[in-house]
Amino acid sequence: MALNVISNWEEVPLFDSEQGEATYWSENQVDLRLMESAAAGAAELSESVTITLRIDPRMLGRIKRIARERFLNYQSMIKQWLSERMEKELKDR
């Protein structure tokens, strides 16, 4: 049985019970792009500092293209990449 794909959070109803919610999620699934945008949005809610960073225009073009293919904001994707690399650097110490 194929699951219905939810592409907008407004499609998810309010549930009266855990059983009703379990039944709903046994028949539906969230679109990956919607999950990624929610995760990226949650990260952006924290306090942040604005910086200026100079990047080669060709590199920025490639970054924007990759972000578009993943349905992400390119700035959020760059922050995600930096965070992942920082965690790796700290782990490898």
C-alpha positions as MATLAB code, in Angstrom:
seq = 'MALNVISNWEEVPLFDSEQGEATYWSENQVDLRLMESAAAGAAELSESVTITLRIDPRMLGRIKRIARERFLNYQSMIKQWLSERMEKELKDR';
ca = [
       0.000    0.000    0.000;
       1.476    3.374   -1.024;
       1.410    6.117    1.568;
      -0.087    9.537    0.857;
       2.649   12.197    0.735;
       2.101   15.320    2.839;
       3.672   18.359    1.142;
       2.271   21.078    3.429;
       2.024   21.089    7.253;
      -1.513   22.468    6.974;
      -2.574   19.079    5.576;
      -1.865   17.445    8.956;
      -4.992   17.553   11.134;
      -5.218   18.053   14.887;
      -5.652   14.666   16.549;
      -8.159   13.741   19.256;
      -6.164   10.737   20.425;
      -2.886    8.917   20.040;
      -4.759    6.132   18.251;
      -6.122    8.616   15.705;
      -2.631   10.011   15.162;
      -1.157    6.516   14.799;
      -3.805    5.616   12.237;
      -3.148    8.824   10.297;
       0.632    8.276   10.152;
       0.170    4.636    9.134;
      -1.461    5.972    5.939;
       0.537    9.192    5.358;
       4.150   10.345    5.220;
       5.840   13.747    5.158;
       7.613   14.822    1.965;
      11.397   14.883    2.443;
      11.596   18.507    1.233;
       9.088   19.548    3.890;
      11.125   17.820    6.602;
      14.360   19.426    5.403;
      12.809   22.891    5.351;
      11.468   22.371    8.874;
      14.895   21.293   10.120;
      16.606   24.229    8.410;
      13.985   26.648    9.738;
      14.403   25.409   13.313;
      18.147   25.994   13.133;
      17.582   29.559   11.916;
      15.379   30.442   14.910;
      18.358   30.556   17.232;
      20.200   33.817   17.781;
      22.790   34.492   15.093;
      25.379   37.049   14.029;
      25.625   38.499   10.542;
      29.033   38.238    8.841;
      30.424   39.137    5.436;
      32.140   36.400    3.493;
      33.677   36.826    0.057;
      33.185   33.825   -2.243;
      34.198   33.291   -5.841;
      31.070   33.900   -7.988;
      31.433   30.544   -9.759;
      31.624   28.709   -6.438;
      28.563   30.570   -5.154;
      26.703   29.658   -8.336;
      27.486   25.987   -7.802;
      26.426   26.195   -4.159;
      23.122   27.824   -5.137;
      22.506   25.142   -7.771;
      23.096   22.338   -5.246;
      20.793   24.058   -2.750;
      18.040   24.439   -5.367;
      18.293   20.745   -6.228;
      17.781   19.956   -2.536;
      14.967   22.517   -2.154;
      17.040   24.404    0.447;
      18.006   28.017    0.997;
      21.675   28.272   -0.018;
      22.612   30.227    3.114;
      21.021   27.599    5.345;
      22.837   24.882    3.443;
      26.192   26.669    3.892;
      25.515   26.960    7.643;
      24.638   23.266    7.754;
      27.879   22.359    5.945;
      29.920   24.531    8.311;
      28.243   22.978   11.327;
      28.861   19.434   10.058;
      32.522   20.186    9.342;
      33.008   21.842   12.722;
      31.569   18.775   14.479;
      33.891   16.523   12.471;
      36.924   18.665   13.319;
      36.058   18.627   17.026;
      35.417   14.877   16.981;
      38.733   14.136   15.226;
      40.837   15.971   17.822;
];
